Amino acid sequence: MQTARHVLTPDALAMLQTIASTGSFAAAARALGMVPSALTYRVRQMEDALDVLLFDRSSRQAKPTEAGLELLRESERLLEDLDAVANRVKRVATGWEPTFTIAVDSIIAKATVMELCDSFLSQSPPTRIRLRDETLSGTLEALTSGQADLALGVADLLPTSALQARPLGDVRFVYAVAPHHPLAKAPEPLSDEQMRAHRAVAVADTISRGRGVTIGLLGGQDVFTVATMQDKLDAHLRGLGCGSVPECMAGPYIDVGRLVVKTTQRPAREIRVNYAWRTGPASTRGRALQWWLAQLESPTTRTALLERHRGV
């Protein structure tokens, strides 16, 4: 009998994922261009080597057992690790990263990010750009977990031995509601009791572990949770709730009267927003990271990333 090390090859692990995604051995065999009996034989080899049953065959569907689900989870991680090794080897040879991932917080102006991507890709580099939409703690987590190479919009971050960071700028938040919202005509400054009586709009933290960050919510307050800062702004414009929004995003709507700024007993909040990347000698930085860091040295670019949001 073969050992687990001999049968758990990358091809075999990818085959298991295909079986799980297609839902049956026959469909997986068609997708992989294999004879069904050959696919079944390879699965049995793995099961014999591990001395477990990976799929429940009591029905026409190939349903993973608990052991099978664990192997699928681990195989996904192992295959990603193999891809990462190949990418690192290729980067050493060419100086360009095969893939460069940027975590973009929802406070960042997407139009400016797209303009930078356009400028980068116009050079026809061998690097593929991947953007990740993140919010609050999730933006930093994407970087520290290795899922991103650069993070734009990390709030109040102090550089560490593992990370380097530079400021994009300061973002001021204003408490704003739609003109038809009950608080629009309420006497100022608004107290906690006044605000608590109305639904707040909150942005969900995209962090995958832990509870994440909750900002500006009052105990006992009804909450409408949305995915991005732009969604939060849209909810405010529709009168679906209240709360603080970035002045750089809300400014055009405030200017034309579609949002009303209210003063509160709580002081206005201002945060420092940064861009960050993982620490390493400048000589080991890939050429894509070097290019992006060079663009971010421009004050005009940094300002645009915070302020060039879509207007009215």
VEXMILUM-514929 format. One record per residue (C-alpha): residue number from 1; residue in three letters; chain; z, y, x. Coordinates in nm, 4 decimals. Last residue first. Example, Ala and Ser with C-alpha at 12.3 -4.5 7.8 and 13.67 -1.06 7.14 Angstrom:
% VEXMILUM-514929
<atom k="2" r="SER" c="A" up="0.7140" north="-0.1060" east="1.3670"/>
<atom k="1" r="ALA" c="A" up="0.7800" north="-0.4500" east="1.2300"/>
This chain:
% VEXMILUM-514929
<atom k="312" r="VAL" c="A" up="-0.6926" north="6.4311" east="-2.3498"/>
<atom k="311" r="GLY" c="A" up="-0.6572" north="6.3541" east="-1.9801"/>
<atom k="310" r="ARG" c="A" up="-0.7076" north="6.0406" east="-1.7799"/>
<atom k="309" r="HIS" c="A" up="-0.4780" north="6.0294" east="-1.4844"/>
<atom k="308" r="ARG" c="A" up="-0.5543" north="6.2113" east="-1.1625"/>
<atom k="307" r="GLU" c="A" up="-0.1950" north="6.2997" east="-1.0750"/>
<atom k="306" r="LEU" c="A" up="-0.0250" north="6.0239" east="-0.8775"/>
<atom k="305" r="LEU" c="A" up="-0.3157" north="5.8646" east="-0.6932"/>
<atom k="304" r="ALA" c="A" up="-0.4815" north="6.2049" east="-0.6673"/>
<atom k="303" r="THR" c="A" up="-0.1849" north="6.3458" east="-0.4755"/>
<atom k="302" r="ARG" c="A" up="-0.2002" north="6.0643" east="-0.2213"/>
<atom k="301" r="THR" c="A" up="-0.5742" north="6.1070" east="-0.1799"/>
<atom k="300" r="THR" c="A" up="-0.5466" north="6.4815" east="-0.1250"/>
<atom k="299" r="PRO" c="A" up="-0.2615" north="6.4350" east="0.1227"/>
<atom k="298" r="SER" c="A" up="-0.4899" north="6.2071" east="0.3304"/>
<atom k="297" r="GLU" c="A" up="-0.2975" north="5.9441" east="0.5283"/>
<atom k="296" r="LEU" c="A" up="-0.3638" north="5.7079" east="0.2391"/>
<atom k="295" r="GLN" c="A" up="-0.7269" north="5.6713" east="0.3433"/>
<atom k="294" r="ALA" c="A" up="-0.6219" north="5.5524" east="0.6921"/>
<atom k="293" r="LEU" c="A" up="-0.3787" north="5.3037" east="0.5399"/>
<atom k="292" r="TRP" c="A" up="-0.6611" north="5.1613" east="0.3310"/>
<atom k="291" r="TRP" c="A" up="-0.8923" north="5.1187" east="0.6291"/>
<atom k="290" r="GLN" c="A" up="-0.6255" north="4.9614" east="0.8523"/>
<atom k="289" r="LEU" c="A" up="-0.5349" north="4.7165" east="0.5743"/>
<atom k="288" r="ALA" c="A" up="-0.9013" north="4.6140" east="0.5495"/>
<atom k="287" r="ARG" c="A" up="-0.9309" north="4.5815" east="0.9274"/>
<atom k="286" r="GLY" c="A" up="-0.6453" north="4.3355" east="0.9452"/>
<atom k="285" r="ARG" c="A" up="-0.3289" north="4.4512" east="1.1130"/>
<atom k="284" r="THR" c="A" up="-0.2378" north="4.2559" east="1.4271"/>
<atom k="283" r="SER" c="A" up="-0.2767" north="4.5465" east="1.6724"/>
<atom k="282" r="ALA" c="A" up="-0.0616" north="4.7703" east="1.4522"/>
<atom k="281" r="PRO" c="A" up="0.2279" north="4.5322" east="1.5099"/>
<atom k="280" r="GLY" c="A" up="0.3687" north="4.3877" east="1.1876"/>
<atom k="279" r="THR" c="A" up="0.5692" north="4.5012" east="0.8883"/>
<atom k="278" r="ARG" c="A" up="0.4530" north="4.4282" east="0.5360"/>
<atom k="277" r="TRP" c="A" up="0.2968" north="4.7114" east="0.3425"/>
<atom k="276" r="ALA" c="A" up="0.4196" north="5.0035" east="0.1343"/>
<atom k="275" r="TYR" c="A" up="0.3044" north="5.2983" east="-0.0744"/>
<atom k="274" r="ASN" c="A" up="0.5752" north="5.5230" east="-0.2046"/>
<atom k="273" r="VAL" c="A" up="0.7004" north="5.7062" east="-0.5127"/>
<atom k="272" r="ARG" c="A" up="1.0063" north="5.9305" east="-0.4891"/>
<atom k="271" r="ILE" c="A" up="1.1714" north="5.9698" east="-0.8273"/>
<atom k="270" r="GLU" c="A" up="1.2674" north="6.2628" east="-1.0478"/>
<atom k="269" r="ARG" c="A" up="1.4841" north="6.2363" east="-1.3592"/>
<atom k="268" r="ALA" c="A" up="1.5696" north="6.5310" east="-1.5834"/>
<atom k="267" r="PRO" c="A" up="1.9432" north="6.5809" east="-1.6261"/>
<atom k="266" r="ARG" c="A" up="2.1115" north="6.4245" east="-1.9321"/>
<atom k="265" r="GLN" c="A" up="2.2094" north="6.6681" east="-2.2041"/>
<atom k="264" r="THR" c="A" up="1.8485" north="6.6621" east="-2.3115"/>
<atom k="263" r="THR" c="A" up="1.5597" north="6.9073" east="-2.3086"/>
<atom k="262" r="LYS" c="A" up="1.2644" north="6.8228" east="-2.5296"/>
<atom k="261" r="VAL" c="A" up="0.8978" north="6.8258" east="-2.4372"/>
<atom k="260" r="VAL" c="A" up="0.6564" north="6.8077" east="-2.7307"/>
<atom k="259" r="LEU" c="A" up="0.3442" north="6.5935" east="-2.7041"/>
<atom k="258" r="ARG" c="A" up="0.0052" north="6.6471" east="-2.8681"/>
<atom k="257" r="GLY" c="A" up="0.0478" north="7.0199" east="-2.8202"/>
<atom k="256" r="VAL" c="A" up="-0.2596" north="7.0892" east="-2.6062"/>
<atom k="255" r="ASP" c="A" up="-0.0652" north="7.1482" east="-2.2826"/>
<atom k="254" r="ILE" c="A" up="0.1763" north="6.8633" east="-2.3531"/>
<atom k="253" r="TYR" c="A" up="-0.1119" north="6.6193" east="-2.3820"/>
<atom k="252" r="PRO" c="A" up="-0.2589" north="6.7313" east="-2.0490"/>
<atom k="251" r="GLY" c="A" up="0.0851" north="6.7103" east="-1.8807"/>
<atom k="250" r="ALA" c="A" up="0.1842" north="6.3604" east="-2.0000"/>
<atom k="249" r="MET" c="A" up="0.0555" north="6.1704" east="-1.6985"/>
<atom k="248" r="CYS" c="A" up="0.1798" north="6.4066" east="-1.4247"/>
<atom k="247" r="GLU" c="A" up="0.4960" north="6.4682" east="-1.6272"/>
<atom k="246" r="PRO" c="A" up="0.5839" north="6.1006" east="-1.6042"/>
<atom k="245" r="VAL" c="A" up="0.7331" north="5.9870" east="-1.9366"/>
<atom k="244" r="SER" c="A" up="1.0887" north="5.9954" east="-2.0695"/>
<atom k="243" r="GLY" c="A" up="1.1840" north="5.8592" east="-2.4096"/>
<atom k="242" r="CYS" c="A" up="1.0741" north="5.8437" east="-2.7704"/>
<atom k="241" r="GLY" c="A" up="0.9182" north="5.6015" east="-3.0139"/>
<atom k="240" r="LEU" c="A" up="0.6180" north="5.5041" east="-3.2212"/>
<atom k="239" r="GLY" c="A" up="0.5128" north="5.8664" east="-3.2671"/>
<atom k="238" r="ARG" c="A" up="0.1486" north="5.7852" east="-3.1962"/>
<atom k="237" r="LEU" c="A" up="0.1439" north="6.0001" east="-2.8816"/>
<atom k="236" r="HIS" c="A" up="0.4647" north="5.8310" east="-2.7627"/>
<atom k="235" r="ALA" c="A" up="0.3058" north="5.4871" east="-2.8039"/>
<atom k="234" r="ASP" c="A" up="0.0007" north="5.5989" east="-2.6049"/>
<atom k="233" r="LEU" c="A" up="0.2287" north="5.7199" east="-2.3235"/>
<atom k="232" r="LYS" c="A" up="0.4081" north="5.3871" east="-2.3185"/>
<atom k="231" r="ASP" c="A" up="0.0757" north="5.2017" east="-2.3078"/>
<atom k="230" r="GLN" c="A" up="-0.0241" north="5.4157" east="-2.0086"/>
<atom k="229" r="MET" c="A" up="0.3073" north="5.3257" east="-1.8419"/>
<atom k="228" r="THR" c="A" up="0.2206" north="4.9604" east="-1.8814"/>
<atom k="227" r="ALA" c="A" up="0.3154" north="4.6454" east="-2.0741"/>
<atom k="226" r="VAL" c="A" up="0.5007" north="4.7763" east="-2.3794"/>
<atom k="225" r="THR" c="A" up="0.8533" north="4.7312" east="-2.5147"/>
<atom k="224" r="PHE" c="A" up="0.9643" north="4.8994" east="-2.8395"/>
<atom k="223" r="VAL" c="A" up="1.3409" north="4.9389" east="-2.8243"/>
<atom k="222" r="ASP" c="A" up="1.6136" north="5.0069" east="-3.0807"/>
<atom k="221" r="GLN" c="A" up="1.9122" north="5.1721" east="-2.9128"/>
<atom k="220" r="GLY" c="A" up="2.2466" north="4.9900" east="-2.9051"/>
<atom k="219" r="GLY" c="A" up="2.3259" north="5.0984" east="-2.5500"/>
<atom k="218" r="LEU" c="A" up="2.0938" north="5.3738" east="-2.4325"/>
<atom k="217" r="LEU" c="A" up="1.7717" north="5.3129" east="-2.2438"/>
<atom k="216" r="GLY" c="A" up="1.6597" north="5.5424" east="-1.9625"/>
<atom k="215" r="ILE" c="A" up="1.5476" north="5.2804" east="-1.7120"/>
<atom k="214" r="THR" c="A" up="1.5650" north="4.9011" east="-1.7258"/>
<atom k="213" r="VAL" c="A" up="1.4909" north="4.7215" east="-1.4012"/>
<atom k="212" r="GLY" c="A" up="1.4296" north="4.3519" east="-1.3603"/>
<atom k="211" r="ARG" c="A" up="1.6404" north="4.0661" east="-1.4921"/>
<atom k="210" r="GLY" c="A" up="1.5865" north="3.8242" east="-1.2081"/>
<atom k="209" r="ARG" c="A" up="1.2689" north="3.6549" east="-1.0968"/>
<atom k="208" r="SER" c="A" up="0.9114" north="3.7244" east="-1.2034"/>
<atom k="207" r="ILE" c="A" up="0.9264" north="4.1047" east="-1.1757"/>
<atom k="206" r="THR" c="A" up="0.6755" north="4.2599" east="-1.4153"/>
<atom k="205" r="ASP" c="A" up="0.9275" north="4.5076" east="-1.5613"/>
<atom k="204" r="ALA" c="A" up="0.8395" north="4.5837" east="-1.9220"/>
<atom k="203" r="VAL" c="A" up="0.7853" north="4.9515" east="-2.0027"/>
<atom k="202" r="ALA" c="A" up="1.0187" north="5.0988" east="-2.2623"/>
<atom k="201" r="VAL" c="A" up="0.9600" north="5.3037" east="-2.5778"/>
<atom k="200" r="ALA" c="A" up="1.2814" north="5.4131" east="-2.7468"/>
<atom k="199" r="ARG" c="A" up="1.3477" north="5.3881" east="-3.1212"/>
<atom k="198" r="HIS" c="A" up="1.5601" north="5.6646" east="-3.2676"/>
<atom k="197" r="ALA" c="A" up="1.9321" north="5.6933" east="-3.3434"/>
<atom k="196" r="ARG" c="A" up="2.0162" north="5.6581" east="-2.9751"/>
<atom k="195" r="MET" c="A" up="1.8427" north="5.9894" east="-2.9030"/>
<atom k="194" r="GLN" c="A" up="2.0681" north="6.1920" east="-3.1322"/>
<atom k="193" r="GLU" c="A" up="2.3841" north="6.0160" east="-3.0124"/>
<atom k="192" r="ASP" c="A" up="2.2853" north="6.0627" east="-2.6486"/>
<atom k="191" r="SER" c="A" up="2.2629" north="6.4348" east="-2.7120"/>
<atom k="190" r="LEU" c="A" up="1.9445" north="6.6389" east="-2.7310"/>
<atom k="189" r="PRO" c="A" up="1.9701" north="6.9853" east="-2.5778"/>
<atom k="188" r="GLU" c="A" up="1.8399" north="7.1090" east="-2.8065"/>
<atom k="187" r="PRO" c="A" up="1.8146" north="7.1211" east="-3.1854"/>
<atom k="186" r="ALA" c="A" up="1.5832" north="6.8613" east="-3.3469"/>
<atom k="185" r="LYS" c="A" up="1.2290" north="6.9715" east="-3.4324"/>
<atom k="184" r="ALA" c="A" up="1.0430" north="6.7156" east="-3.2214"/>
<atom k="183" r="LEU" c="A" up="1.3217" north="6.4624" east="-3.2677"/>
<atom k="182" r="PRO" c="A" up="1.1867" north="6.3466" east="-3.6047"/>
<atom k="181" r="HIS" c="A" up="0.8454" north="6.2592" east="-3.4500"/>
<atom k="180" r="HIS" c="A" up="0.5518" north="6.4518" east="-3.6017"/>
<atom k="179" r="PRO" c="A" up="0.4971" north="6.6617" east="-3.2872"/>
<atom k="178" r="ALA" c="A" up="0.4947" north="6.3439" east="-3.0733"/>
<atom k="177" r="VAL" c="A" up="0.7877" north="6.3014" east="-2.8357"/>
<atom k="176" r="ALA" c="A" up="0.8625" north="6.3894" east="-2.4757"/>
<atom k="175" r="TYR" c="A" up="1.1571" north="6.3649" east="-2.2364"/>
<atom k="174" r="VAL" c="A" up="1.0119" north="6.4681" east="-1.9026"/>
<atom k="173" r="PHE" c="A" up="0.9904" north="6.2657" east="-1.5817"/>
<atom k="172" r="ARG" c="A" up="0.9190" north="6.4172" east="-1.2407"/>
<atom k="171" r="VAL" c="A" up="0.7215" north="6.2182" east="-0.9846"/>
<atom k="170" r="ASP" c="A" up="0.7640" north="6.2841" east="-0.6127"/>
<atom k="169" r="GLY" c="A" up="0.4939" north="6.1998" east="-0.3605"/>
<atom k="168" r="LEU" c="A" up="0.2927" north="5.9209" east="-0.2033"/>
<atom k="167" r="PRO" c="A" up="0.5698" north="5.8523" east="0.0447"/>
<atom k="166" r="ARG" c="A" up="0.5256" north="5.6105" east="0.3358"/>
<atom k="165" r="ALA" c="A" up="0.6526" north="5.2551" east="0.3641"/>
<atom k="164" r="GLN" c="A" up="0.6919" north="4.9798" east="0.6199"/>
<atom k="163" r="LEU" c="A" up="0.8404" north="4.6470" east="0.5271"/>
<atom k="162" r="ALA" c="A" up="1.0201" north="4.3514" east="0.6853"/>
<atom k="161" r="SER" c="A" up="1.2564" north="4.5453" east="0.9133"/>
<atom k="160" r="THR" c="A" up="1.3231" north="4.7772" east="0.6228"/>
<atom k="159" r="PRO" c="A" up="1.1674" north="5.0972" east="0.4891"/>
<atom k="158" r="LEU" c="A" up="1.3619" north="5.2633" east="0.2046"/>
<atom k="157" r="LEU" c="A" up="1.1969" north="5.2388" east="-0.1348"/>
<atom k="156" r="ASP" c="A" up="1.2654" north="5.4875" east="-0.4143"/>
<atom k="155" r="ALA" c="A" up="0.9798" north="5.3684" east="-0.6366"/>
<atom k="154" r="VAL" c="A" up="0.6913" north="5.1511" east="-0.5170"/>
<atom k="153" r="GLY" c="A" up="0.3701" north="5.3063" east="-0.6478"/>
<atom k="152" r="LEU" c="A" up="0.0950" north="5.1432" east="-0.4434"/>
<atom k="151" r="ALA" c="A" up="0.1679" north="4.8088" east="-0.2805"/>
<atom k="150" r="LEU" c="A" up="-0.0428" north="4.6625" east="0.0014"/>
<atom k="149" r="ASP" c="A" up="-0.0982" north="4.3025" east="0.1132"/>
<atom k="148" r="ALA" c="A" up="-0.0029" north="4.1430" east="-0.2185"/>
<atom k="147" r="GLN" c="A" up="0.1198" north="3.7980" east="-0.3214"/>
<atom k="146" r="GLY" c="A" up="0.3288" north="3.7689" east="-0.0056"/>
<atom k="145" r="SER" c="A" up="0.6585" north="3.7572" east="-0.1919"/>
<atom k="144" r="THR" c="A" up="0.7639" north="4.0948" east="-0.0471"/>
<atom k="143" r="LEU" c="A" up="0.4464" north="4.2643" east="-0.1695"/>
<atom k="142" r="ALA" c="A" up="0.4349" north="4.1266" east="-0.5244"/>
<atom k="141" r="GLU" c="A" up="0.8098" north="4.1844" east="-0.5474"/>
<atom k="140" r="LEU" c="A" up="0.7649" north="4.5549" east="-0.4722"/>
<atom k="139" r="THR" c="A" up="0.5294" north="4.6072" east="-0.7650"/>
<atom k="138" r="GLY" c="A" up="0.7303" north="4.3738" east="-0.9892"/>
<atom k="137" r="SER" c="A" up="1.0366" north="4.5947" east="-0.9542"/>
<atom k="136" r="LEU" c="A" up="0.8776" north="4.8707" east="-1.1669"/>
<atom k="135" r="THR" c="A" up="0.5380" north="4.7696" east="-1.3084"/>
<atom k="134" r="GLU" c="A" up="0.2476" north="4.5638" east="-1.1754"/>
<atom k="133" r="ASP" c="A" up="-0.1271" north="4.5384" east="-1.2275"/>
<atom k="132" r="ARG" c="A" up="-0.2738" north="4.3335" east="-0.9419"/>
<atom k="131" r="LEU" c="A" up="-0.6006" north="4.4360" east="-0.7775"/>
<atom k="130" r="ARG" c="A" up="-0.8096" north="4.1985" east="-0.5660"/>
<atom k="129" r="ILE" c="A" up="-1.0548" north="4.3172" east="-0.3036"/>
<atom k="128" r="ARG" c="A" up="-1.2799" north="4.0653" east="-0.1302"/>
<atom k="127" r="THR" c="A" up="-1.3280" north="4.1240" east="0.2414"/>
<atom k="126" r="PRO" c="A" up="-1.6567" north="4.0589" east="0.4229"/>
<atom k="125" r="PRO" c="A" up="-1.7142" north="4.4371" east="0.4304"/>
<atom k="124" r="SER" c="A" up="-2.0168" north="4.5798" east="0.2470"/>
<atom k="123" r="GLN" c="A" up="-1.9418" north="4.9427" east="0.3426"/>
<atom k="122" r="SER" c="A" up="-1.9835" north="5.0438" east="-0.0225"/>
<atom k="121" r="LEU" c="A" up="-1.6907" north="4.8112" east="-0.0962"/>
<atom k="120" r="PHE" c="A" up="-1.4378" north="5.0509" east="0.0568"/>
<atom k="119" r="SER" c="A" up="-1.5716" north="5.3639" east="-0.1115"/>
<atom k="118" r="ASP" c="A" up="-1.5896" north="5.1905" east="-0.4485"/>
<atom k="117" r="CYS" c="A" up="-1.2373" north="5.0556" east="-0.4027"/>
<atom k="116" r="LEU" c="A" up="-1.1167" north="5.4083" east="-0.3262"/>
<atom k="115" r="GLU" c="A" up="-1.2865" north="5.5383" east="-0.6407"/>
<atom k="114" r="MET" c="A" up="-1.1297" north="5.2551" east="-0.8389"/>
<atom k="113" r="VAL" c="A" up="-0.7824" north="5.3459" east="-0.7126"/>
<atom k="112" r="THR" c="A" up="-0.8474" north="5.7086" east="-0.8091"/>
<atom k="111" r="ALA" c="A" up="-0.9430" north="5.6090" east="-1.1622"/>
<atom k="110" r="LYS" c="A" up="-0.6357" north="5.3851" east="-1.1838"/>
<atom k="109" r="ALA" c="A" up="-0.3918" north="5.6740" east="-1.1464"/>
<atom k="108" r="ILE" c="A" up="-0.0648" north="5.5120" east="-1.0339"/>
<atom k="107" r="ILE" c="A" up="0.2380" north="5.4923" east="-1.2669"/>
<atom k="106" r="SER" c="A" up="0.1275" north="5.1440" east="-1.3755"/>
<atom k="105" r="ASP" c="A" up="0.2068" north="5.0133" east="-1.0288"/>
<atom k="104" r="VAL" c="A" up="-0.0871" north="4.8806" east="-0.8300"/>
<atom k="103" r="ALA" c="A" up="-0.0336" north="4.5687" east="-0.6183"/>
<atom k="102" r="ILE" c="A" up="-0.3265" north="4.5502" east="-0.3772"/>
<atom k="101" r="THR" c="A" up="-0.4696" north="4.2203" east="-0.2582"/>
<atom k="100" r="PHE" c="A" up="-0.7051" north="4.1897" east="0.0380"/>
<atom k="99" r="THR" c="A" up="-0.9072" north="3.8693" east="0.0559"/>
<atom k="98" r="PRO" c="A" up="-1.1082" north="3.7350" east="0.3520"/>
<atom k="97" r="GLU" c="A" up="-0.9092" north="3.9736" east="0.5777"/>
<atom k="96" r="TRP" c="A" up="-1.1326" north="4.1290" east="0.8413"/>
<atom k="95" r="GLY" c="A" up="-1.0592" north="4.0992" east="1.2150"/>
<atom k="94" r="THR" c="A" up="-1.3296" north="3.8363" east="1.2442"/>
<atom k="93" r="ALA" c="A" up="-1.1702" north="3.5350" east="1.4160"/>
<atom k="92" r="VAL" c="A" up="-0.8050" north="3.6143" east="1.3461"/>
<atom k="91" r="ARG" c="A" up="-0.8961" north="3.6941" east="0.9866"/>
<atom k="90" r="LYS" c="A" up="-1.0646" north="3.3544" east="0.9484"/>
<atom k="89" r="VAL" c="A" up="-0.7541" north="3.1752" east="1.0718"/>
<atom k="88" r="ARG" c="A" up="-0.5352" north="3.3774" east="0.8366"/>
<atom k="87" r="ASN" c="A" up="-0.7619" north="3.3010" east="0.5424"/>
<atom k="86" r="ALA" c="A" up="-0.7613" north="2.9295" east="0.6205"/>
<atom k="85" r="VAL" c="A" up="-0.3807" north="2.9314" east="0.6364"/>
<atom k="84" r="ALA" c="A" up="-0.3620" north="3.1182" east="0.3049"/>
<atom k="83" r="ASP" c="A" up="-0.5977" north="2.8699" east="0.1419"/>
<atom k="82" r="LEU" c="A" up="-0.3749" north="2.5851" east="0.2613"/>
<atom k="81" r="ASP" c="A" up="-0.0703" north="2.7626" east="0.1213"/>
<atom k="80" r="GLU" c="A" up="-0.2442" north="2.8088" east="-0.2130"/>
<atom k="79" r="LEU" c="A" up="-0.3208" north="2.4357" east="-0.2164"/>
<atom k="78" r="LEU" c="A" up="0.0441" north="2.3577" east="-0.1442"/>
<atom k="77" r="ARG" c="A" up="0.1684" north="2.5872" east="-0.4211"/>
<atom k="76" r="GLU" c="A" up="-0.0653" north="2.4356" east="-0.6791"/>
<atom k="75" r="SER" c="A" up="0.0315" north="2.0884" east="-0.5576"/>
<atom k="74" r="GLU" c="A" up="0.3994" north="2.1689" east="-0.6079"/>
<atom k="73" r="ARG" c="A" up="0.3530" north="2.2602" east="-0.9717"/>
<atom k="72" r="LEU" c="A" up="0.1231" north="1.9649" east="-1.0341"/>
<atom k="71" r="LEU" c="A" up="0.3682" north="1.7290" east="-0.8627"/>
<atom k="70" r="GLU" c="A" up="0.6496" north="1.8542" east="-1.0847"/>
<atom k="69" r="LEU" c="A" up="0.4356" north="1.8165" east="-1.3958"/>
<atom k="68" r="GLY" c="A" up="0.3491" north="1.4602" east="-1.2952"/>
<atom k="67" r="ALA" c="A" up="0.7145" north="1.3687" east="-1.2520"/>
<atom k="66" r="GLU" c="A" up="0.7867" north="1.5083" east="-1.5988"/>
<atom k="65" r="THR" c="A" up="0.4905" north="1.3076" east="-1.7290"/>
<atom k="64" r="PRO" c="A" up="0.1484" north="1.4672" east="-1.7461"/>
<atom k="63" r="LYS" c="A" up="-0.0481" north="1.4148" east="-2.0702"/>
<atom k="62" r="ALA" c="A" up="-0.3897" north="1.2582" east="-2.0284"/>
<atom k="61" r="GLN" c="A" up="-0.5065" north="1.2602" east="-2.3896"/>
<atom k="60" r="ARG" c="A" up="-0.6441" north="0.9494" east="-2.5556"/>
<atom k="59" r="SER" c="A" up="-0.2884" north="0.8327" east="-2.6216"/>
<atom k="58" r="SER" c="A" up="-0.0357" north="0.6054" east="-2.4500"/>
<atom k="57" r="ARG" c="A" up="-0.1717" north="0.7025" east="-2.1069"/>
<atom k="56" r="ASP" c="A" up="0.1216" north="0.9208" east="-2.0018"/>
<atom k="55" r="PHE" c="A" up="0.0255" north="1.0659" east="-1.6656"/>
<atom k="54" r="LEU" c="A" up="0.2051" north="1.0739" east="-1.3278"/>
<atom k="53" r="LEU" c="A" up="0.3910" north="0.7406" east="-1.3442"/>
<atom k="52" r="VAL" c="A" up="0.6122" north="0.7011" east="-1.0393"/>
<atom k="51" r="ASP" c="A" up="0.6297" north="0.4750" east="-0.7320"/>
<atom k="50" r="LEU" c="A" up="0.5012" north="0.7592" east="-0.5098"/>
<atom k="49" r="ALA" c="A" up="0.2435" north="0.5431" east="-0.3286"/>
<atom k="48" r="ASP" c="A" up="0.1731" north="0.3414" east="-0.6436"/>
<atom k="47" r="GLU" c="A" up="0.1267" north="0.6564" east="-0.8532"/>
<atom k="46" r="MET" c="A" up="-0.1031" north="0.8061" east="-0.5919"/>
<atom k="45" r="GLN" c="A" up="-0.3168" north="0.4915" east="-0.5767"/>
<atom k="44" r="ARG" c="A" up="-0.3179" north="0.4787" east="-0.9576"/>
<atom k="43" r="VAL" c="A" up="-0.4630" north="0.8295" east="-0.9661"/>
<atom k="42" r="ARG" c="A" up="-0.7346" north="0.7251" east="-0.7197"/>
<atom k="41" r="TYR" c="A" up="-0.8249" north="0.4206" east="-0.9311"/>
<atom k="40" r="THR" c="A" up="-0.8504" north="0.6289" east="-1.2483"/>
<atom k="39" r="LEU" c="A" up="-1.0917" north="0.8668" east="-1.0756"/>
<atom k="38" r="ALA" c="A" up="-1.3052" north="0.5768" east="-0.9511"/>
<atom k="37" r="SER" c="A" up="-1.3077" north="0.4190" east="-1.2988"/>
<atom k="36" r="PRO" c="A" up="-1.4209" north="0.7457" east="-1.4551"/>
<atom k="35" r="VAL" c="A" up="-1.7236" north="0.7711" east="-1.2206"/>
<atom k="34" r="MET" c="A" up="-1.7071" north="1.1114" east="-1.0589"/>
<atom k="33" r="GLY" c="A" up="-1.9005" north="1.4357" east="-1.1021"/>
<atom k="32" r="LEU" c="A" up="-1.5804" north="1.6409" east="-1.0921"/>
<atom k="31" r="ALA" c="A" up="-1.6169" north="1.7914" east="-1.4395"/>
<atom k="30" r="ARG" c="A" up="-1.7398" north="1.4601" east="-1.5826"/>
<atom k="29" r="ALA" c="A" up="-1.4463" north="1.2726" east="-1.4251"/>
<atom k="28" r="ALA" c="A" up="-1.2043" north="1.5350" east="-1.5579"/>
<atom k="27" r="ALA" c="A" up="-1.3426" north="1.4939" east="-1.9092"/>
<atom k="26" r="ALA" c="A" up="-1.3036" north="1.1147" east="-1.8896"/>
<atom k="25" r="PHE" c="A" up="-0.9520" north="1.1323" east="-1.7444"/>
<atom k="24" r="SER" c="A" up="-0.8355" north="1.3619" east="-2.0215"/>
<atom k="23" r="GLY" c="A" up="-0.6788" north="1.7014" east="-2.0857"/>
<atom k="22" r="THR" c="A" up="-0.9313" north="1.9181" east="-1.9010"/>
<atom k="21" r="SER" c="A" up="-0.6629" north="2.1280" east="-1.7263"/>
<atom k="20" r="ALA" c="A" up="-0.4330" north="1.8358" east="-1.6424"/>
<atom k="19" r="ILE" c="A" up="-0.7166" north="1.6194" east="-1.5129"/>
<atom k="18" r="THR" c="A" up="-0.8529" north="1.9087" east="-1.3087"/>
<atom k="17" r="GLN" c="A" up="-0.5104" north="1.9736" east="-1.1579"/>
<atom k="16" r="LEU" c="A" up="-0.4835" north="1.6093" east="-1.0589"/>
<atom k="15" r="MET" c="A" up="-0.8237" north="1.6290" east="-0.8883"/>
<atom k="14" r="ALA" c="A" up="-0.7111" north="1.9332" east="-0.6890"/>
<atom k="13" r="LEU" c="A" up="-0.4177" north="1.7267" east="-0.5616"/>
<atom k="12" r="ALA" c="A" up="-0.6530" north="1.4438" east="-0.4646"/>
<atom k="11" r="ASP" c="A" up="-0.8884" north="1.6787" east="-0.2819"/>
<atom k="10" r="PRO" c="A" up="-0.5962" north="1.8378" east="-0.0951"/>
<atom k="9" r="THR" c="A" up="-0.4765" north="1.4905" east="0.0098"/>
<atom k="8" r="LEU" c="A" up="-0.1768" north="1.3176" east="-0.1439"/>
<atom k="7" r="VAL" c="A" up="-0.3061" north="0.9652" east="-0.0746"/>
<atom k="6" r="HIS" c="A" up="-0.2325" north="0.9300" east="0.2975"/>
<atom k="5" r="ARG" c="A" up="0.0962" north="1.1231" east="0.2969"/>
<atom k="4" r="ALA" c="A" up="0.2177" north="0.9253" east="-0.0047"/>
<atom k="3" r="THR" c="A" up="0.1798" north="0.6016" east="0.1894"/>
<atom k="2" r="GLN" c="A" up="-0.0913" north="0.3438" east="0.1269"/>
<atom k="1" r="MET" c="A" up="0.0000" north="0.0000" east="0.0000"/>
